[in-house]
């Protein structure tokens, strides 16, 4: 807290700059302070007067500017409290998860632009590279998981998804809803399905709907004379999965 009267400082400065012999000593005795205090007060008064008339911003202007900066700083801290940290690695994770949930690259780009701003958002080609890298990394993990889970896959529900006319073979285990086959194929043939299913040597039964175009051409297992035949069955349900046809691969997939 400022306790020394400004008039005393001005008086001390006047004694310092008066030029009279003994003025500083006389003033020090009058106000009960040291000669050095007189010189210090004089220097501060001179600096204050020089600053006031130096042509720069006034004290009032500086106070107003300081108040505005404090308000801006408080607002920035308030924004920081609700800001989400979104570094590059999180952007890549966001893109991979969104793509896995079915969003397109364009849709992911739009969402990232909303979060990061149009200038900071990655380009569509960048998101595509991220997705490819995530797919390669996931593939390495899935190969290990597939090896551990093969013995658990006893029943599979088969179907095809078409992208621009190109089939994607899909197989799901109905009890756990695990998707254990998802492969793009050049053509929809029984031999294509047979090649995918052969790796799952614990598989005993499959459930499929309207697969008559694919399975009649499937060759018999080399170690067996069993020729798989599509057997119509009444409407049935496996854990809620409706089916129209059931094919037994017990002999076909026994090695």
C-alpha positions as CSV (number, residue, x, y, z in Angstrom):
1,X,0.0,0.0,0.0
2,X,1.3,3.5,-0.9
3,X,1.8,5.5,2.3
4,X,4.3,8.3,1.5
5,X,2.6,11.5,0.4
6,X,3.4,12.5,-3.2
7,X,3.9,16.1,-2.1
8,X,6.8,15.0,0.1
9,X,8.4,13.3,-2.9
10,X,7.9,16.4,-5.0
11,X,9.4,18.6,-2.2
12,X,12.4,16.3,-1.9
13,X,12.8,16.4,-5.7
14,X,12.6,20.2,-5.6
15,X,15.4,20.3,-3.0
16,X,17.5,18.0,-5.0
17,X,17.2,20.0,-8.2
18,X,17.2,23.5,-6.7
19,X,21.0,23.8,-7.0
20,X,21.4,25.5,-3.6
21,X,24.2,24.3,-1.4
22,X,23.0,22.3,1.6
23,X,19.4,22.0,0.3
24,X,19.4,18.2,0.3
25,X,20.8,18.0,3.8
26,X,18.4,20.6,5.1
27,X,15.4,18.8,3.4
28,X,16.5,15.5,4.9
29,X,16.5,17.0,8.4
30,X,13.1,18.5,7.8
31,X,11.3,15.3,6.7
32,X,13.4,13.0,8.9
33,X,14.9,10.8,6.2
34,X,18.3,10.1,4.7
35,X,20.0,12.1,2.0
36,X,19.9,8.9,-0.2
37,X,16.1,8.9,0.1
38,X,16.0,12.5,-1.2
39,X,18.0,11.4,-4.3
40,X,15.8,8.4,-4.8
41,X,12.6,10.4,-4.6
42,X,14.0,13.0,-7.0
43,X,14.9,10.3,-9.5
44,X,11.4,8.8,-9.4
45,X,9.6,12.1,-9.7
46,X,11.8,13.0,-12.7
47,X,11.1,9.6,-14.3
48,X,7.3,10.1,-13.8
49,X,7.3,13.5,-15.3
50,X,9.4,12.4,-18.2
51,X,7.1,9.4,-18.9
52,X,4.0,11.6,-18.7
53,X,5.3,14.0,-21.4
54,X,7.3,11.6,-23.5
55,X,4.5,11.2,-26.2
56,X,3.6,7.6,-25.3
57,X,0.3,6.3,-23.9
58,X,-0.9,7.9,-20.8
59,X,-1.4,6.1,-17.5
60,X,-5.1,6.1,-18.0
61,X,-4.7,4.5,-21.4
62,X,-2.4,1.9,-20.0
63,X,-4.8,1.0,-17.3
64,X,-7.7,0.6,-19.8
65,X,-5.5,-1.6,-22.0
66,X,-4.5,-3.7,-19.0
67,X,-8.1,-4.1,-18.0
68,X,-9.0,-5.2,-21.5
69,X,-6.2,-7.7,-21.6
70,X,-7.2,-9.2,-18.2
71,X,-10.7,-9.7,-19.5
72,X,-9.4,-11.4,-22.6
73,X,-7.2,-13.6,-20.6
74,X,-10.1,-14.6,-18.4
75,X,-12.2,-15.5,-21.4
76,X,-9.4,-17.6,-22.9
77,X,-9.1,-19.5,-19.6
78,X,-12.8,-20.1,-19.6
79,X,-12.6,-21.5,-23.1
80,X,-9.7,-23.7,-22.2
81,X,-11.8,-25.3,-19.5
82,X,-14.2,-26.7,-22.1
83,X,-11.7,-27.3,-24.9
84,X,-11.1,-30.9,-26.1
85,X,-7.5,-31.8,-26.7
86,X,-7.4,-33.0,-30.3
87,X,-3.8,-33.8,-31.4
88,X,-2.8,-35.6,-34.6
89,X,-3.0,-39.1,-33.1
90,X,-6.5,-38.5,-31.8
91,X,-7.6,-37.2,-35.3
92,X,-6.3,-40.4,-36.8
93,X,-8.1,-42.5,-34.2
94,X,-11.3,-40.5,-34.7
95,X,-11.1,-41.1,-38.5
96,X,-10.5,-44.9,-38.1
97,X,-13.3,-45.3,-35.6
98,X,-15.7,-43.2,-37.7
99,X,-14.9,-45.2,-40.9
100,X,-15.5,-48.4,-39.0
101,X,-18.9,-47.1,-37.9
102,X,-19.8,-46.6,-41.6
103,X,-19.0,-43.0,-42.3
104,X,-17.5,-42.1,-45.6
105,X,-14.2,-40.2,-46.0
106,X,-16.2,-37.1,-47.0
107,X,-18.4,-37.2,-43.9
108,X,-15.3,-37.7,-41.7
109,X,-13.7,-34.7,-43.3
110,X,-16.8,-32.6,-42.6
111,X,-16.8,-33.6,-38.9
112,X,-13.1,-32.8,-38.5
113,X,-13.6,-29.4,-40.1
114,X,-16.3,-28.7,-37.6
115,X,-14.0,-29.6,-34.7
116,X,-10.7,-28.1,-36.0
117,X,-11.9,-25.4,-38.4
118,X,-11.7,-25.5,-42.2
119,X,-8.1,-24.4,-42.4
120,X,-6.8,-26.9,-39.8
121,X,-8.8,-29.9,-40.9
122,X,-7.0,-32.6,-42.9
123,X,-7.7,-33.2,-46.6
124,X,-9.7,-36.1,-47.8
125,X,-6.5,-37.8,-49.2
126,X,-4.9,-37.5,-45.7
127,X,-7.9,-39.2,-44.1
128,X,-7.7,-41.9,-46.7
129,X,-4.1,-42.6,-45.8
130,X,-4.9,-42.7,-42.1
131,X,-7.7,-45.2,-42.8
132,X,-5.4,-47.4,-44.8
133,X,-2.8,-47.4,-42.1
134,X,-5.4,-48.2,-39.5
135,X,-6.6,-51.1,-41.6
136,X,-3.1,-52.5,-42.0
137,X,-2.5,-52.3,-38.2
138,X,-5.9,-53.8,-37.5
139,X,-5.2,-56.7,-39.9
140,X,-2.1,-57.6,-38.0
141,X,-4.0,-57.8,-34.8
142,X,-7.0,-59.7,-36.3
143,X,-4.7,-62.4,-37.7
144,X,-3.6,-63.2,-34.2
145,X,-7.1,-63.0,-32.9
146,X,-8.4,-65.2,-35.7
147,X,-5.9,-67.9,-34.8
148,X,-7.1,-68.0,-31.2
149,X,-10.8,-67.9,-32.1
150,X,-10.9,-70.6,-34.8
151,X,-11.8,-73.4,-32.5
152,X,-14.9,-71.4,-31.2
153,X,-16.5,-70.9,-34.6
154,X,-18.8,-73.9,-34.9
155,X,-21.7,-72.2,-36.8
156,X,-21.5,-69.4,-39.3
157,X,-24.2,-67.2,-40.9
158,X,-23.1,-66.4,-44.4
159,X,-24.2,-63.5,-46.7
160,X,-22.8,-61.2,-49.4
161,X,-22.7,-57.4,-49.5
162,X,-22.3,-55.8,-52.9
163,X,-20.3,-52.5,-53.5
164,X,-20.7,-51.2,-57.0
165,X,-21.5,-54.8,-58.2
166,X,-18.5,-56.3,-56.4
167,X,-19.3,-58.9,-53.7
168,X,-17.9,-58.9,-50.2
169,X,-18.2,-62.2,-48.5
170,X,-19.5,-61.9,-44.9
171,X,-19.7,-64.5,-42.2
172,X,-21.0,-64.0,-38.6
173,X,-21.1,-66.4,-35.7
174,X,-24.7,-66.1,-34.5
175,X,-24.2,-66.7,-30.7
176,X,-21.7,-63.9,-30.2
177,X,-22.4,-61.9,-33.4
178,X,-18.7,-62.0,-34.1
179,X,-17.9,-61.0,-37.7
180,X,-15.2,-63.5,-38.7
181,X,-15.1,-63.3,-42.5
182,X,-15.2,-60.1,-44.5
183,X,-13.4,-60.5,-47.8
184,X,-13.8,-58.7,-51.2
185,X,-14.2,-61.2,-54.0
186,X,-13.9,-60.9,-57.8
187,X,-16.9,-63.1,-58.4
188,X,-19.6,-64.9,-56.4
189,X,-18.9,-68.6,-56.8
190,X,-19.0,-71.6,-54.6
191,X,-15.2,-72.1,-54.9
192,X,-14.7,-68.6,-53.6
193,X,-16.7,-69.4,-50.5
194,X,-15.0,-72.7,-50.1
195,X,-11.6,-71.1,-50.1
196,X,-12.7,-68.7,-47.3
197,X,-14.4,-71.3,-45.2
198,X,-11.6,-73.9,-45.4
199,X,-9.4,-71.8,-43.0
200,X,-12.1,-72.2,-40.3
201,X,-11.6,-75.9,-39.7
202,X,-13.8,-76.1,-36.6
203,X,-16.9,-74.9,-38.5
204,X,-19.6,-77.6,-38.7
205,X,-22.7,-75.8,-39.9
206,X,-23.5,-72.7,-41.8
207,X,-26.8,-70.8,-42.2
208,X,-27.4,-68.8,-45.4
209,X,-30.3,-67.2,-47.2
210,X,-30.8,-67.7,-50.9
211,X,-27.3,-69.0,-51.6
212,X,-28.4,-71.4,-54.4
213,X,-26.3,-69.4,-56.9
214,X,-23.1,-69.9,-54.9
215,X,-23.1,-73.4,-53.3
216,X,-24.1,-75.9,-55.9
217,X,-20.7,-75.3,-57.7
218,X,-18.7,-75.8,-54.5
219,X,-16.3,-78.8,-55.0
220,X,-16.1,-81.6,-52.6
221,X,-13.4,-81.7,-49.9
222,X,-10.3,-83.6,-51.2
223,X,-10.3,-85.9,-48.3
224,X,-14.0,-86.8,-48.6
225,X,-16.5,-88.0,-51.2
226,X,-19.1,-85.8,-49.6
227,X,-20.8,-83.6,-52.1
228,X,-22.6,-80.7,-50.4
229,X,-26.2,-80.2,-51.4
230,X,-28.5,-77.3,-50.6
231,X,-31.3,-78.6,-48.5
232,X,-34.4,-76.4,-48.2
233,X,-35.8,-76.3,-44.7
234,X,-38.8,-74.7,-43.1
235,X,-38.3,-71.1,-41.8
236,X,-36.1,-71.3,-38.7
237,X,-34.2,-69.0,-36.4
238,X,-30.7,-69.3,-34.9
239,X,-30.5,-66.8,-32.1
240,X,-32.9,-64.5,-34.0
241,X,-31.2,-65.0,-37.4
242,X,-33.9,-66.0,-39.9
243,X,-32.8,-68.5,-42.5
244,X,-34.3,-70.2,-45.5
245,X,-31.6,-72.8,-46.3
246,X,-29.2,-74.8,-44.2
247,X,-26.1,-76.5,-45.6
248,X,-24.2,-79.1,-43.6
249,X,-20.4,-78.9,-44.0
250,X,-19.5,-81.4,-41.4
251,X,-17.9,-83.9,-43.8
252,X,-16.8,-81.2,-46.2
253,X,-14.7,-79.3,-43.7
254,X,-13.3,-82.4,-41.8
255,X,-9.7,-82.8,-42.7
